């Protein structure tokens, strides 16, 4: 009986250890702006294709002095913006960063960026695994998504 109980406990621990979130970054892009723009905005879909929650804690890029997570919102008819804290993504769920909503605030560009350029952004997670994503710089294109 002790042997069976020991194996069951061991299997239970192994199952819990194997549960992990996995961040996938899709459709990543940065809105093109004039070369002297003080900030740019990046957008993407962050998807968790793992079996445990993923908590996004921030972002960074060698191409920018600062990258932070922000959200645009309307309050009493006035458009405002605020910095986001951690963003939790449930297993199988996605969070969309899109114009007029959540976005990556990109400050202090280290080089001039034009349409067609690529920028690598690292998205940090609480687990420490994070994800690197290539963002393409492009003009804003209105979609029906």
Secondary structure by P-SEA (a helix, b strand, c coil): caaaaaaaaaaaaaaaaabbbbbbbcbbbbbbccccccbbbbbbbbbbcccbbbbbcccccccccbbbbbbbbbcccccbbbbbcbbbbcccbbbbbccccbbbbbccccccccccbbbbbbbbccccbbbbbbbbbbccccccc
